[in-house]
């Protein structure tokens, strides 16, 4: 199903559940997903779309912007256009382009850079603390967190998506997780520890929406 909003043609799908309220969200394909109570009719859904048209428009434009942003290859806070060339053996980075053999080569580069850069930044960030326990690093893609600190098993897990961010933001997440070895929760004392290492942590936190 589709409807027109300003100059956009928006595709939508109604999912009925045992909800009391109706919810709007856009999926990764910029499709509007409407979660509605079972008792609401199609006509009522259309009326609610019209009533909330301005909010839906903003959500749609934000979703479009995110889709465009995600279509680029982000590396250390900068976006690159990817060029696949089967004659290329090694990754070549020049200006705002990355040239590589194929997607497998690009994925391999990304994983190796996660290992290299995260470990390098961890060694730098360790200097901000005294009596920091020895810990292991794990890297995996996470949907809702930039990092996790397991104080019991002495493991810091970093989101592989962090490689897309500026190094200063990577450092903030590392410092944040290291601080949990001294304070398990987000108390005032915890943020004091973070602030000692990163005075502008609030700005970094805002950029990451941590």
N, C-alpha and C positions, 0 to 999 in steps of 0.2 A: 504494500500500500504506500501511496505517496501523497504529499501535499505541497503546495507552493507557499513559500514564505519569502517576501521581498523578491530577490532575483534568484533564489535557490529553489531547487526541487529536492525535497527531503523525503527519503524513504523511511518508513517506520513499521514497527511490528508491535502488536499488543500481546502481552503475556499475562494471562489471568491466573491469579493465585488467591489464597485465602488471606489477603491483606485487607486492612481497614482503610488504607490510604492509597493514592495513586502516585507513582514515581516516574520521573523522566531521567533517562541517561543515554549517552551516545556510546556505541561500542567502537572498537578499533577501526571499523570500516565506515565511520561517520553515519551509522544507521541509528535512528532514534528507537530506543527500546522503552516501551511504556509498560510498566508493571502495574496492573489494575486489579481491583477486587472483582470477583466473579460476577457480582450483581450489576456492575456498571455496563450500560449498553454501548454499542459502537457510536451512536449519536452523541451520548454524553462524553465519550472519549474525545470526539471531534470538537465538541464545545469547549472542553478543557484545553485542548491544543490551541484553539483560538484565544481563549482567555489568558493563556500563559505564553502567547506568541513571542513577546519580547525576551522573556527569559530563555525560551527555547532557541531563539535566534542567537543569543550570546553564547549559549552552550554549543551550538552548532559551529559557530565561527571559531570558538576555542578548540573544538575537536578537529576542525580543518587545519588550523595552525599547528596543532600537535602532530597531525598526520604528515604534514609537509616537513616538519622538523625531524620526525622519526625516519623519514625517507632518506635523509642524509646520513652519512657515516660520521659520527661524532667521536673525536679523540682529543682528550685533554682540553676540553672547553672550546674546541674549534670544529666547525663542520667542513666536511670534504665531499667532493663529488668523486664517486668511485668509477674507475675505468677498468674493465676487464680486457686483458690482452694475453692470449695464450703463448705469446712469444716472451713474455716477462717471467723470469724465474724468481726474483726477489721483489719484495714490496718496495715501491718507489713513491716517496712523498715529495711533492713539489708544489709550492704555493697552496692552492686550495683543492688539489686533486691527489687521489691515491690510486696508483696503477698497480694491479696485481694479476696473477694468472687466472684465478677464478674465485668463487665464493669460499671454497675450502681453504684456499691460501689466506684469504682475508680473515676467516674465522680462526685459523691457526695463529696468525699475527696478533689478533685481538687477545687470545688466551695467553700467549707468551708475554705480551705487554702487560697484562694484568699481573702476572707473576712477577715480572721484573720491576715494574713501577711501584706496586704495592709494597714489595719487600724493601725496595730502596727508601720509600717514604717512611716505612715503619722504623728503619734504622735511624732516620733523622728525628722522628718524633720521640723515640725512646729517650733522647737527650733532654727532653722536657721533664722527665720524672726521675726521682731517685727511688731505689728499692722497688723497681718495677719487676714483678715476677716474670720468669721465662714463660713464654706462651707459643702456641702454634698458630699459623695462619691458615684459614680455609677461604676459598673463593667460590662463590656460587651466585647464580642469578636469583634475586629475591624480588617479590612484587611490592612489599610494603615497608621494607627496612633497608637502610643503607649499610648498616652494620649491626652485629650482635656480639656481645661479650659473654662467654660462658666462664664465669669466674671459678666454678668448681673444677672443670676439666682443663682450664687455662687455654682456651681457644678463642681467638677473635675471628669472626667470619665477616668478610667484606663482600658487598654486592658487586658483581662484575660490571654492572651498569655504571659504577663509579668512574670507570676509565673514561667515560664520556665527559666527565666534569673537569674543571680546572684543578690543577694540582693543589691549590690552596684549600679547595673544598674536600679533596681527598684527605689532606692532612687533618682537616677539622674532624672528619668522621673517625679517623684513626685515633686522634687525641680523645675524642668523645668516648670511644670504646675502651681505650686504655684507662681513662678516669674511673671506669666502673670497677676496676680492680681495687680501688680505694673507697668508692661509694657505690653501693649496689643499685640505688635508686636515683631519681633526679631531684635530690634535695638541694637546698641552698648551698650546702657545702660542696656538693658535686659540681655545681656551676661555677663556684669559686675556683675549683681545681682546673676546670676547663679554661676559665678566663685567664688564669696565670700563664697558660701556654698560648692561648689565642684571645687577646684582648677584645677583638671585634667578632667574637663567636656568634653574637646575636645576628649580625649581618649574614654570616656564613649559614647559620641555621635557617634564616629566612629564605635564602637562595635555594636551599635544599628542601625547604618545608619539612625539616627534621621533626 
